[in-house]
């Protein structure tokens, strides 16, 4: 410009604004995995628009589709993608195509391997009853009204990982073996997570084992008692897994935080889905540590993995029937736990609650099958109400 006037008005203060970018790896997998994660991505885009965040999404192969493309249920490219991401949204793996004893490589190996790789030893599975769904559960409302349980499942040890694990032929027929093995350190770290979470809630921790039969469970209970001394403000309760299976249905309101080894936790958390009305409703987070404040992942930390607890449901895959709410609520957990975006997480949960309270249902939670909506319609409704 000519003259002596400044190039910009002097009464305006210019401030540099830094916008955080969150990198998310999406592993859709098999069966209904791509369908439910697609609806979560709709909700993520709605959050981005409402709250002015930037989410960098990149897709990776895992499970059966990865076997078909690369011969490996967890390709190296997917490993690298996960390690450089801030969080991972996972769908599901498996299906009848790969359910053949002649298959030495199985889709489930992909999710087991990535959990091990990321050291996500603790799986958090919240079980809540939405008031509008209280009549959708086969359990009487008086037993489940107000239920709010958090199941903490050990995720990288026990039967699913320990060796030996094999099948072989003998002169007397086929044999198979799996090994249930835990170290004191593995038990200590999962119980420590359980106690810390119990401190933040109702200060009661229920530890599940099979103390009367299994040596690993005797070690588990011994370690639980020892760790419990460091948390005198938390009530520690021990329960055998078979008794747990009964009381979880008959007295669910007596539980707050439940901690369990891998196999027991897998089973009882699926059982707990009946309380909330459907497997399709339940989210989960697989973590390697508890964050002490609401900050995003540092470069030295591995990302957390988020997924609905249901499987690939091949019987309804590709039919636009699956319930995407478990995946959408897993996304809400991601925003809160990995990114510290509590308000954004709550916006998703409020939207889910609103849509359910208005009577919209996918087929798994509908009392009248003539009045159901599709996977994509449920995703559209929830995302548009964020």
Number of C-alpha atoms within 10 A of each C-alpha: 6 6 5 6 9 9 8 7 8 8 6 7 6 6 6 5 6 6 9 11 11 18 18 22 23 27 27 25 27 25 25 29 28 19 25 28 29 21 24 26 20 18 26 24 17 20 22 14 12 12 12 12 16 16 16 12 15 14 15 19 24 33 28 29 20 21 19 13 12 14 14 20 29 25 18 12 10 20 18 11 19 28 19 14 21 25 26 27 26 25 29 28 28 25 20 10 9 18 11 10 8 7 10 7 17 20 26 18 18 26 20 16 16 19 20 16 14 19 18 21 21 28 27 25 27 20 22 20 20 21 15 14 22 20 18 19 19 12 16 14 16 8 15 23 19 15 18 18 20 22 26 30 27 27 27 23 19 21 18 17 18 14 13 12 13 10 10 9 9 7 5 6 7 9 10 10 12 15 14 21 16 19 12 12 10 17 22 16 16 23 28 18 19 25 28 15 21 23 17 10 15 13 18 22 27 22 24 25 26 19 18 9 10 12 14 20 20 15 16 26 20 15 16 22 15 12 17 18 11 11 16 11 13 20 15 18 14 18 17 15 19 13 12 21 17 13 15 18 17 14 13 20 16 13 19 21 24 28 28 27 28 22 16 20 23 19 12 21 25 16 17 23 21 18 27 28 23 21 23 22 26 27 24 26 25 24 23 22 16 12 13 6 8 13 13 20 19 9 11 6 13 21 26 26 29 28 29 29 23 22 18 20 17 17 11 12 17 14 12 17 21 25 29 30 26 24 31 33 24 28 31 25 26 26 23 19 23 23 18 18 18 15 13 21 22 17 19 26 19 15 18 22 16 17 16 20 14 9 12 18 23 24 18 17 22 19 15 9 12 8 12 19 18 18 23 20 18 24 24 15 17 28 23 13 15 21
